[in-house]
């Protein structure tokens, strides 16, 4: 295995969902790296429907706190959504591929930001447990945007739990040729 591949797998293994952050804002350069990781993410048909909103000031974070109990003290919250008007849909719709690929595209961007955070010594936590309607109202999310997740980001104030390293074996997870 190449050194780069080994380092990448190590990065993925180190990443965990942080649920306690230090009260210290990430730098502008760190934020720029996270956003660039999202910008470079692939999307279906390269339509790039993902839209991100960075929340860092006290007023905005108070609004986030009204929408979820799961901010965990993160000083930066990235709201991830996508524009339903420009996300990829199969044309013509056929079979099971009638979905809107914006969810997948935005999830890829979130994954890349999460991994970039780990590479910078930051931590992150995806939060799907939030009041979407309230977030839409308080943060001015237009109707044609579908909210996907919130990404809490900051400097960790905890170590990963021992449970973090528990993973099923490949034999339990992977089948070959047929399920």
C-alpha positions, 0 to 999 in steps of 0.5 A, spaced: 500 500 500 502 506 498 504 511 503 498 516 501 493 511 501 496 508 508 495 516 511 488 516 508 486 510 511 489 512 518 485 519 517 479 516 516 480 511 522 482 517 527 475 521 525 470 521 530 463 524 532 466 529 537 460 531 542 464 536 546 468 542 543 473 547 546 471 555 546 475 557 541 474 559 534 477 555 528 481 560 524 479 563 517 484 559 514 482 552 517 475 554 515 477 556 508 480 549 507 473 545 509 469 549 504 474 548 499 474 540 501 466 541 499 467 545 493 472 540 490 467 534 492 464 530 486 456 531 484 451 527 480 452 530 473 457 536 476 450 540 477 453 542 484 447 543 488 450 544 495 449 550 498 453 551 505 451 557 510 457 558 516 454 560 522 459 563 527 457 569 531 453 569 537 446 571 534 447 565 529 449 560 534 443 562 539 439 560 533 442 554 532 441 552 539 434 553 538 433 548 533 437 543 536 440 541 543 446 537 539 451 543 538 455 541 543 459 547 544 461 547 537 464 555 535 462 553 528 456 550 525 456 549 517 448 548 515 448 544 509 443 544 504 442 543 496 438 547 491 432 542 489 432 546 482 439 544 480 440 537 483 440 531 478 434 527 477 434 521 472 431 523 466 427 520 464 425 517 471 426 510 471 426 504 476 428 505 483 433 511 480 427 516 481 431 520 487 434 527 487 441 526 488 442 532 491 442 529 498 448 524 496 452 530 493 451 534 499 453 528 503 459 527 499 461 534 501 459 533 508 464 527 508 470 531 505 469 537 510 469 532 516 475 528 513 479 535 512 477 537 519 480 531 522 486 532 517 487 539 520 487 537 528 479 539 528 473 535 530 466 535 527 460 532 528 454 531 523 447 533 526 441 531 523 437 531 529 434 539 528 428 542 527 428 543 519 422 548 519 425 552 525 432 552 522 429 554 515 425 560 518 430 563 523 436 562 518 432 564 512 433 558 508 429 559 501 423 554 500 427 551 494 433 549 498 432 542 502 436 542 508 440 535 509 445 536 516 448 541 520 456 540 521 459 542 528 466 544 527 471 546 532 477 544 537 475 537 540 475 538 548 474 530 548 478 524 546 474 519 542 470 513 546 473 506 546 467 504 542 469 509 536 474 503 534 469 498 534 468 496 527 465 490 523 469 485 520 470 486 512 467 478 512 461 481 515 460 487 511 462 485 504 459 480 499 462 478 493 458 477 486 451 476 490 448 478 496 
